[in-house]
Amino acid sequence: MEKLNASSEDYFILLGFSKWPHLEVALFVVILIFYLMTLTGNLFIIILSYLDSHLHTPMYFFLSNLSALDLCYTTSSIPQLLFNLWGPEKTISYAGCMLQLYFVLALGTTECVLLVVMSYDRYAAVCKPLHYSVLMNPRFCYLLAAASWVSGFTTSALHSSFTFWVPLCGHRQVDHFFCEVPALLRLSCVDIRANELTLMVMSAIFVVIPLILILSSYGAIACTVLRMQSTTRLQKVLGTCGAHLTVVCLFFIPIMCIYLQPPTENSQDQAKFIALFYTVVTPSLNPLIYTLRNKDVRGAARRLMGVRGSNERSLHCVVFDKNA
């Protein structure tokens, strides 16, 4: 088969869910609903954390970063998926595919690192409460957040460029709904063992090691929680840490199923639906997980609505007095 350099092609065909055409309309509706939930919920957390001074803490600073990440992460792939599901066109330009791969890798890697940072923040709050304000000072929080973003985007630049250097065969059909490393490597007709090894090493560094660090933090937190005497503080710790641990599981388990298992005949079809879960469902659930049982967020929302309500009443009174 003739070898082609990817740069000589101007587009790829994203096969997505074309094997199941009867599902495409239903998938479009469901994914659109989840995408709108993601936009609304994460924007709500970002705006609320910015406006309410009670939420100007390390925990909500990192949560705002996570919400911004989820917004960008879903937007890097879901609009293209919705476009492909809605119409017959299932193509993406070469430049678009390259950018999509870069941002999906960058944002996914950043989220892995940021979840470790958030677990350290919970560890410091629960296990080192007297030193928490010193350990998690504003400057250090900004450095941790910046390190998460920089590590993700730097790693992605190296890994995505290494992927696009691989010469591709004549066809341009990507068996996925977005440009992803394993799916693009399947288009190659040269030896890709070096790329596969790189992918495994990257997965170990940015998936396995972060997960070990997170579980270690929560192991220390569990030991501290078991020694607590205050029921009220125990409930608060379990609420905030339980929410974060749920988010960790929803993000890491699907990714491990894709990147850390050996490929099989049916693995690509399974990978599409698993990827659909962590790119569509998980980002929409994160705001709900963090806010439903969170008294701080509910209180901030009530205060914000109360301020708006009082301003509206004051404006109404002023207008009424002028008319009188």
Secondary structure by P-SEA (a helix, b strand, c coil): ccccccccccccccccccccccaaaaaaaaaaaaaaaaaaaaaaaaaaaacccccccaaaaaaaaaaaaaaaaaaacaaaaaaaaacccccccaaaaaaaaaaaaaaaaaaaaaaaaaaaaaaaaacccccccccccaaaaaaaaaaaaaaaaaaaaaaaaaaaacccccccccccccccaaaaaaaccccaaaaaaaaaaaaaaccaaaaaaaaaaaaaaaaaaaacccaaaaaaaaaaaaaaaaaaaaccaaaaaccccccccaaaaaaaaaaaaaacccccaaaaaaccccaaaaaaaaaaaaaaaaaaaaaaaaaaaaac
